[in-house]
Amino acid sequence: MNINQEQLTIFKTVIETGSFSAAARQLGKVPSAVSMSIANLEIDLNLTLFQRVGREPIPTPQAVILYEKTEQLLNLSPKKIKKAI
């Protein structure tokens, strides 16, 4: 598991903006970087966080739970993030 604060920030922004491209614009990244970060987070967590149907990603129930904990996780050190998840 190699989860970092950047992945969590990107994940949080995707949830809040409703799309990978809007999150990329807000974060000053290219959409492919946001998509790759989310894909890697899903691999690291062994979860599907978004259903990719149509134009907008739809958060899964697991994504909603992770989102609820994201603020707490972002305030932790990288070592503590790994233990918390």
N, C-alpha and C positions, 0 to 999 in steps of 0.2 A: 504494500500500500504506500503510495507516494503522493498523498494529497497535500496541496499547499494552499496558502492564502489567496494566491492569484486565481486558482481554480474556483475557490469558494466565492470570490468577488465576482468573477465572470458568471458563475451559476446564479448568484443572487440578482445580478443585473438582467440576465435573461428572463428570470421569473418576473421581475418588476416591469420590464419593458414589453414582454410578450413575444419577443422574437430575437433570433441570433443577430440579424442585421442591425436592429435598433440597439441592441446591447453593444455591438461592435462600434457603432457611431458614438455612443455615449462614452465608451472606454477608450476611444481613439485607436481601435484595432481593426484589422480586416475581418470580414465575416468568417473566412476560413479558419482564422486563429481561434475565434470563439467556438466554432463548431468542433475543432480539434480538441480544445480544452475540455469541452463538455464530454466528448467521446472518451477522452482519457480519464476523466472523473468517473464516468460510468464503468470503465474497465477497472479502475482502482477500487471502486466500491462494490463491483460485481452486481450492479443494479441498472435498470433502465430508468432514467430520470425523465425522459420526454418521449412521448409518442410523436413520431414524425409523419403526420398525416396532413396533407394539404400544405398550405403556406406557413402556418404558425405551429410551433412546437407546443404540444399539450402536456403539461406537467402530470406525471404519474402520482399516485398517492405517496410513494416513497419520496418523490421530489418535494411534495408539500411538507412532509415531516422534516426533511433536511433543511428546507427553507426556514422553517420555524426555529431551527437551532443555529442557523448560519451566523447571526449576529454574535451569539455567544462564542462560536468557534473562531470567528475572525479576531476576537480579543485574546485568543490563546496563542502561546508560542507554537512554532511548527511541531515540536515534539509532542506537545499536549494535544494538538489536533489529531495526530495519529492515534493516540490513546482514547480520545473522546469518541472517535468514529469506530 
